[in-house]
Amino acid sequence: MKKLFTAIILLTVLTNLNIARATDKAIGIRGLNNSAEISFQNSLSKSTRLELDLGLYGLDDRNGFILTGIHQWVFGLDKGLNWYVGLGGQLGSRWYEKNNVWQSGFGLALAGQIGIEYNFSIPLQVSLDYRPAWYLTNGGTYDTVALGIRYRF
């Protein structure tokens, strides 16, 4: 019941907001702290886009990659300022050391994303977003907060 109520509220809010024009294409980086992703956005319609991110990790005792694809809906707040929400998936692999033994794992996840972005008058976009992921392969969860900087073209 709680999930149904949240979905109804979300749909009500989404239908009553200004729809912003999604940027045609943008490429850049997305990350924060010790994570980094190559990020690409491509518009699908006037107000939707696809974001593809490839995260490559090589941190001490953990290595791997995560490929993320998110379908996003973009809504205008003010001139150049938008917020967005999306749903998609993640596919990844990792190698890590545990008790002096290297192990590997494969991940398949359902991911969501919500964020805010500003498109400058020059072809530059800056964003801040939150992305939770629910892994189908091991039942775990993982979330990130990231800053994105992209060149729009």
C-alpha positions in Angstrom: 0.0 0.0 0.0 2.9 2.4 0.8 4.5 1.8 -2.6 1.2 2.4 -4.4 0.6 5.6 -2.5 4.2 6.8 -3.3 3.6 5.9 -7.0 0.3 7.9 -7.1 2.0 10.9 -5.5 4.9 10.7 -7.9 2.7 10.5 -11.0 0.6 13.4 -9.7 3.6 15.6 -9.2 5.1 14.6 -12.6 2.0 15.4 -14.6 1.7 18.9 -13.0 5.2 20.2 -13.7 6.8 22.0 -16.6 8.4 19.6 -19.1 11.8 20.8 -20.1 13.5 20.2 -23.4 16.1 17.4 -23.0 19.6 18.2 -24.3 20.2 16.6 -27.7 23.5 15.0 -26.7 26.1 15.5 -23.9 29.3 13.7 -22.9 31.4 14.0 -19.8 32.2 12.5 -16.5 30.1 11.6 -13.5 31.5 10.7 -10.1 32.4 11.8 -6.5 35.0 10.7 -4.0 36.7 7.6 -5.3 34.4 6.7 -8.3 34.3 8.0 -11.8 32.2 7.2 -14.9 32.3 8.2 -18.5 28.8 9.6 -19.1 26.8 10.1 -22.3 23.3 11.5 -22.7 21.1 11.3 -25.9 17.6 12.7 -26.2 14.8 10.3 -27.1 12.0 12.8 -27.3 11.3 16.4 -26.4 11.4 15.6 -22.6 13.1 12.2 -22.3 16.6 11.0 -22.7 18.9 8.0 -22.3 21.9 8.3 -20.0 24.7 5.7 -20.5 27.5 5.5 -18.0 30.6 3.3 -17.9 32.3 3.2 -14.5 35.8 1.8 -14.3 37.1 1.1 -10.9 40.6 0.3 -9.8 40.7 1.1 -6.1 43.2 -0.7 -3.9 41.6 -4.1 -3.3 38.7 -3.6 -5.7 38.6 -3.5 -9.5 35.8 -3.7 -12.0 33.3 -2.0 -14.2 29.7 -1.0 -14.2 27.6 -0.2 -17.3 24.5 1.8 -16.4 21.6 2.7 -18.7 18.9 5.0 -17.4 15.7 6.3 -19.2 15.2 9.8 -17.8 12.3 12.3 -17.8 13.4 15.9 -17.6 11.3 18.7 -16.0 12.0 22.5 -16.1 12.4 24.5 -12.9 13.8 27.7 -14.3 15.7 28.9 -17.3 18.6 26.4 -17.7 17.7 24.6 -14.4 16.0 21.2 -14.6 15.3 18.2 -12.5 15.1 14.7 -13.7 14.0 11.2 -12.7 14.7 7.9 -14.3 14.7 4.1 -14.2 17.0 1.6 -15.8 19.5 -1.1 -15.2 23.1 -1.9 -14.4 25.5 -4.7 -15.5 28.9 -5.1 -14.0 31.7 -7.3 -12.9 34.2 -6.9 -10.1 37.4 -8.4 -8.7 38.2 -7.9 -5.0 40.5 -9.2 -2.4 39.0 -10.8 0.7 41.2 -12.5 3.3 44.2 -12.4 1.0 42.3 -14.2 -1.8 41.1 -12.6 -5.0 37.4 -13.2 -5.8 35.2 -12.1 -8.6 31.5 -11.3 -8.9 28.9 -10.5 -11.5 26.1 -8.0 -10.9 22.8 -7.3 -12.6 20.7 -4.5 -11.0 17.6 -2.4 -11.3 18.6 1.3 -10.9 16.7 4.5 -10.3 18.0 8.1 -10.5 16.9 11.5 -9.4 18.8 14.7 -9.8 19.1 18.4 -10.7 21.1 20.0 -13.5 22.0 23.4 -14.8 22.7 24.0 -18.5 24.8 27.1 -19.0 24.5 29.4 -22.0 27.8 27.9 -23.2 27.6 24.1 -24.0 28.3 23.0 -20.4 26.0 21.1 -18.1 26.6 20.5 -14.4 24.4 18.0 -12.5 24.1 16.5 -9.0 22.1 13.2 -8.6 21.3 10.2 -6.4 21.3 6.7 -7.9 20.1 3.7 -5.9 20.5 0.2 -7.3 18.9 -3.1 -6.2 20.9 -6.1 -7.3 19.0 -9.1 -8.7 22.0 -11.4 -8.6 22.7 -11.3 -4.9 19.9 -9.3 -3.3 22.1 -6.4 -2.2 21.7 -2.7 -2.6 24.1 0.0 -3.6 23.7 3.8 -3.9 25.7 6.7 -5.1 25.6 10.5 -5.0 27.5 12.0 -7.9 28.5 15.2 -9.6 28.4 15.3 -13.4 30.1 17.7 -15.8 29.2 17.3 -19.5 29.8 19.0 -22.8 26.5 19.5 -24.7 26.4 19.1 -28.5 
